[in-house]
Amino acid sequence: QVQLVESGGGLVQAGGSLRLSCAASGRTLSAYATGWFRQAPGKEREFVAAIQYIGSNRYYADSVKGRFTISRDNAKNTVDLQMNNLNPEDTAVYYCATHRRGRFFEGGSYDYWGQGTQVTVSA
């Protein structure tokens, strides 16, 4: 059984940083592309970042480009999301997911999802 567990969320002031981690059991993340999505209250889930399993190509939403960095640690079987220069618009529940097929920025392209971790950025 595949399980994804996110950690590292919390409360931070605007301009601060957080590092989220997605840990997997039952699946080796290095064999799959992995993505991060987020959902703010009253809004639809949106793509944040993804990393391919071959070549480690990375993709980012325009809203986080230059501030967020996605990376993988194969030894730990995790995919991390380093978030810098956070602003209140980044407040959301953040989810990681493993990619099955299709476009990286579409949630329907992913098969397994974690439960999410809350990120709150105060002004």
N, C-alpha and C positions, 0 to 999 in steps of 0.2 A: 504494500500500500504506500502510495506517495503522499508525503506530507511536507508542506512548506511552512516555515515559521519565521515571521518577521520580528525584528527587535531593533531597539535603538531610538524609538520615537520618544517624544517628550515635549516639554514647554521650553521655548527659547525666545529671546528678544530679537527684534528685527536687526538684521546684520550679523546674527550669530550663525553657528554651524551645528549640524547634526550628522551622524553617520548611521545609516540604516543597514541592517544585515538581513539577508534571506538565507536561512539554513534549510537544507533538504535532507529528508530521509526517504529511502526507497527509490531514489533516482540520483544519478550522478549528474550534477549540473553542468559539468564541463562537456557533456554530450548533447546538451540542448541549448538553444538560445533562451535567454531569460530576460524578462521585462519587469519594469516597475510601472505601476499605474497609481493614480490617486483619485479620491472622490471627496469633494468638499460638500458640506451640508446643502441640500437643495440643488446640487449640480450633478451632472452626469459624470461617470467615471471617465478619466482622461489619461492618455498615454503620457509617460514621463521620460522613460529611457529604456533602451534594450541593448543587449550585448550578444553577438553571435557566438556560436561555439567553435566555428572555424575562423581563424584569423583574428578573433576578438574585435571585429568591427563593432563600433558603437553608434547608436542613434539616439538623438535627444529631441524632445519637444522644443520649439523655439522659445517658449517661456522660461526654460531652465538652462538653455545652452549657455556655456561659459560660467555657470554657477554650480551645476551638478556634474558629478563624475561617476559613472558606473564601472565597476571592476569585478573581477572574480578571483577567488582564492581557491584553487583546485585542491590544495592540501586540506582545507577546512570544509570543502564542498559548500561554499557560500558565494553569493553574489551581493556585493555591497553597493550602497548609493551614498556617496559623500555629497552633502548638501551645504554649500557655502552662501554667504550673503543672503540669508533667508529673509523673506518679507511676509507680511500677513496674508498675502494672496496664496502663499504656499501651504497654508493651513488646510489639512485634509487627513483622511485615513489613507495610508500608503500600503499598497499591496504588491507582492511579487508574484510572478506566474511563469510557468515554463511554456515555451512556444511549441506548438504542434506543426502548423502550416499556415501560410498566408502572410499577410502584411503585418509587420512588427507593431505598427501603431494601432492595430485593431484588436480589441479585447477578445473577439471571437476566434482569434488565431491561437489562443492559449488554452491549454487543457487543465492544468492544475494550478490552484490559487491558494495563497495563504489567507489567514484570517485578518490580516491587516494590523498596522500599528499607527497610533494617532500622533500626528505632528501638529503642534499649535505654536504659531508665531505671534507674539504680542508686539503691538506698535511701540 
